[in-house]
Amino acid sequence: MNAAEGGRRRWVGLVVISLAVSLIIVDSTIVNVAIPSIVKDLGIDSTGVQWVQESYTLVFAALLLVFGTLGDRYGRRLILIVGVAVFALSSIAAASAPSGEILVAARFVQGVGGAMVLPSTLSLINAGFAGSERAVAFAVWGSTIGGMTAVGPLLGGWLTSAYSWRWAFGINIPLGVVIVAGTLLAVRESRDDARRRLDPVGAVLSVVASASLVFALIEGRNYGWWAVDHRPRLGSWEWPGSLSPIPLAFGVALLAILACVLWALAREQRGLGSMFAIELLRIRSFRNGNLAAMIVSLGEFGIILALPIWLQNVLGFTALGTGFILLALALGSFGASGLAGAFSGRVRPIVVVRVGLGAEIVGVAGLGVVIRPDTPWAALVPFLFVYGFGVGLATAQLTGVILTDVPVSASGQASGTQSTSRQIGSALGIAVLGTVLFSSASGLLSSALDSRGIPAAERDGLVSAVVDSSGAAISQLAAAPATAAVAVDAKAAFSEGTRYAAWSAAAFLVVGLAATLSLGGPLVGRSDEVTDEASETHQLLAAPHGVAHDDGGESRRRRP
């Protein structure tokens, strides 16, 4: 195969890899829209609903690091193919599930497949592309993630409305076949030739640490952060005592993390490789980049929880209508990949990250300004587009910055680590912004009902009905003349809660932007680099028709 054919094959392979990312990202969002139909068809209770949504996320986050490391040893393409196959086969079980228990079990297996796919795609890009081509490849990968986060609800709404919720899972089967075939034809195998020894103890500790931490972050608001609010149930067994399981989960996570570190240090002293990337954390860009990615993910994806709830239960849009509105986010994200590619080699990736985060901050804060109980959809679209544009710029290029100094031989382990950082940040964002949304809505609605002179017992019942249903009870309250005024108060309270969640997300993104100041070279004490960076930022914002001014190659020679 000549060089031209090899180059074309790599870019075709990138398309296939992006499809694989689309498969798992869409599935993580498509189910949210299908939940009401699943509840009606299978008759599952609220606990079952939570497990349908969260079983996938829990397993997915827990196994990212393990499969990233296994990909380094046994082959990243091999792990990708097996992951897609597992995902597609478990989708058959999910699509044909006769009960909630079977559906939850299928979702667990889907999480295993997804955890094999995500770090494999990252490490294949890191190993297969270099220089400016790597920046373009990461731009395509990141824009796919940002875009598919918004496309998922649209696709789920259409499939559920036009056909059945089962097609929300069934669509994964033909896509899986296409991805496996494309991977075999267009993606070259890549592995660590050193064949480092496996670390089963480290693998178990990493799974325990990730699973318990993500479980605590996701379920804290539901079960209670300290005293138990709702008791977990498994069949006939019910959680005993008055202490919530969440402090126990945090304690297990802390102990497992400490054990991970101590075990990794012990193996390092004996000259053995470890699951926990101690040696990679000595790389400044990798260490600081993971911290920045975690903070950014906290702000980026937490707001996705609040917006669909508000759009459907306050503004009254259908699931399909909500998907169409969120499509603006996807269009912005996809558009960002073209701009990032145009500036590849002319502007340092970290500058692209900062511009992207700036756009995200503007978009999310703008949403906080315009959100009202009667906001027209046209007022939301421009800010969603700007937010999506920022996600498309920042997500991919931040990944490239994190992995830029990582040896190719450790790409899978590094990809799994940074993916885990993002997942933990996303779970933390859902926990924090969910708490902001529901606590604010609860407090504001209680105050409004108090001002109407509604007795305390009745007030508490109305507040619980609205908040526990995530606002779904508002339409029922509005339909009854006796409670129509309560529905007006509930819409106002949920709108204010969504505004507070948006502003909180913007604040976290500001912190994330500040965290990137530790990346990409020193920014203080060297006025020439400050001037160069300001010039690059000006190029990215102001250059006409996507063409940057050439600086003689200096920015291309500097390491990101």
Secondary structure as GFF3:
##gff-version 3
##sequence-region A 1 560
A	DSSP	alpha_helix	3	42	.	.	.	ID=ss1
A	DSSP	alpha_helix	46	74	.	.	.	ID=ss2
A	DSSP	alpha_helix	76	95	.	.	.	ID=ss3
A	DSSP	alpha_helix	100	128	.	.	.	ID=ss4
A	DSSP	alpha_helix	131	162	.	.	.	ID=ss5
A	DSSP	alpha_helix	166	170	.	.	.	ID=ss6
A	DSSP	alpha_helix	172	186	.	.	.	ID=ss7
A	DSSP	alpha_helix	200	223	.	.	.	ID=ss8
A	DSSP	beta_strand	233	234	.	.	.	ID=ss9
A	DSSP	beta_strand	237	238	.	.	.	ID=ss10
A	DSSP	alpha_helix	245	269	.	.	.	ID=ss11
A	DSSP	alpha_helix	278	281	.	.	.	ID=ss12
A	DSSP	alpha_helix	284	313	.	.	.	ID=ss13
A	DSSP	alpha_helix	319	342	.	.	.	ID=ss14
A	DSSP	alpha_helix	349	370	.	.	.	ID=ss15
A	DSSP	alpha_helix	377	403	.	.	.	ID=ss16
A	DSSP	three_ten_helix	408	410	.	.	.	ID=ss17
A	DSSP	alpha_helix	411	451	.	.	.	ID=ss18
A	DSSP	alpha_helix	456	468	.	.	.	ID=ss19
A	DSSP	alpha_helix	474	479	.	.	.	ID=ss20
A	DSSP	three_ten_helix	481	483	.	.	.	ID=ss21
A	DSSP	alpha_helix	484	515	.	.	.	ID=ss22
A	DSSP	three_ten_helix	516	518	.	.	.	ID=ss23
A	DSSP	alpha_helix	527	542	.	.	.	ID=ss24
A	DSSP	three_ten_helix	544	546	.	.	.	ID=ss25
A	DSSP	alpha_helix	554	557	.	.	.	ID=ss26
###
